[in-house]
Amino acid sequence: QVQLVESGGGLVQAGGSLRLSCVVSGRTFSDLAMGWFRQAPGKEREFVAGISRSGGRIYYADSVKGRFTISRDNAKYTMYLQMNSLKPEDTAIYYCAAVLTYSSSVYASHYEYPDWGQGTQVTVSS
């Protein structure tokens, strides 16, 4: 059973930055492809960024490309999301997700991830 715990959310003004972390336990971290998703009130959960097992392949949603950076430290069993130039429309609950894989793929659909964290709230004020 994989456990994921997010942290780092909070309230920030537009143009500011936040760094989210996702600590994983219960499975060898380097066997997991990882992703960040977000869900705003009244909206469906949407893909933000994904990263392969080694970190060599990365994929971003167009809405965050150039502003957000996903990374992982396999030795620390931790994934990160550096969020810069935040906008009010980035306000949402942010979730990390994991999927066991033996490929170098990046996964962008929430249906492909069986394991999820509890989420961390990010609020960007205008």
Stockholm file with secondary structure:
# STOCKHOLM 1.0

chainA/1-126         QVQLVESGGGLVQAGGSLRLSCVVSGRTFSDLAMGWFRQAPGKEREFVAGISRSGGRIYYADSVKGRFTISRDNAKYTMYLQMNSLKPEDTAIYYCAAVLTYSSSVYASHYEYPDWGQGTQVTVSS
#=GR chainA/1-126 SS CCEEEEECCEEEETTCCEEEEEEEESSCGGGEEEEEEEECTTSCCEEEEEECSSSCCEEECTTTTTTEEEEEETTTTEEEEEECSCCGGGCEEEEEEEEECSSCCCCCCGGGCCEECCCEEEEEEC
#=GC SS_cons         CCEEEEECCEEEETTCCEEEEEEEESSCGGGEEEEEEEECTTSCCEEEEEECSSSCCEEECTTTTTTEEEEEETTTTEEEEEECSCCGGGCEEEEEEEEECSSCCCCCCGGGCCEECCCEEEEEEC
//
